[in-house]
Amino acid sequence: MVSAMVRNLFLFLLFPLSAGCQHYDKAAHFTAGAMVSHIVTQETGNPAAGCLAAIGIGVSKELVDDVADPADVLATGLGCSFGLAF
């Protein structure tokens, strides 16, 4: 139980740190994907659903951007690899 709390805290602290610098855009996307994937996996017990949610968030975010960047979608989707590792 403590391990899940520490992991959640790490993810929630990492996101603002990585999002604060513009040149760390891909790191922010990766972190957002890891957070979404982890939370969905924890709630559903299904890692595939977590990865699909991360990819879905990445695609949705790029659809509303003025200029879509496929690398941002990839970085967000790859965030699920962090969630799968733990």
N, C-alpha and C positions, 0 to 999 in steps of 0.2 A: 504494500500500500504506500509506503513512504517513497519507494522508487517511482511510482506513477506521479506522485505529487512533485517530486524533484524534477522529473522529466517535463511536466507541464510548466513548472516555473521557469525552467531553462528555455523552453520554446517561447513563452510569453515575454521573457526578458530579451531574448535574442532578436525578436522581430523588430521592436523599435530601434534597437541599436543598428541593425543592418539597413533599415529603411531610412534612417536619418541622413545618410550620405547618398547623393544622387548617383555617384559612380559605382555604388554597390547595388545597383538595380536588380541584377540577377540573383544576388544573395538574398535580397528582400523577397523576391518571387519564390526562391527555394524555401525560405523560412515560412512564408505564408502557406505554401504547399505542404510542408511538414506539419504545420499546426493543424490545418484542415484535415489532413489525412489521419493524424493522430487522434483528433477529437472524434471524427466519424468512426474510425476503427474501434475506439474505446466504447463508443455508444452502441455500435451495432455488433461488435465482435467479429466483423468481417473486414479483413485487410484489403480485399479487392474493392469493396465499397469506399474505403478510405482513399485509395488511389484514384478511383473514378471521380470522387468528390474533388480531389486536388486538381485533376485535369479539368473538370468542369468549371471550377472557380477560375483557373487560368484562362480558359477559352472565353468565359463570360466577361472577365475583366478586359481582355483584349478587344472584345466586340464593342465595348463602350469607349475605348481609347480613340483619340483622333487618328493616330497612326499605330496600327497593330504591329506587333513584333513577335513573330513565331518563336523566337528564342526565349521570350518571356513565358510563353505557354510551356515550352519544354522545361525551363527552369522550375516553374511551379509544379509541373507534373513530376519532375524528378525529386521534388521534396518528399514524395511518398516513400522514397527509398530510405530516408531517415527514420520515418515511422515504422517501416518494416524491420529495420535493424534492431529496434527496441521493442 
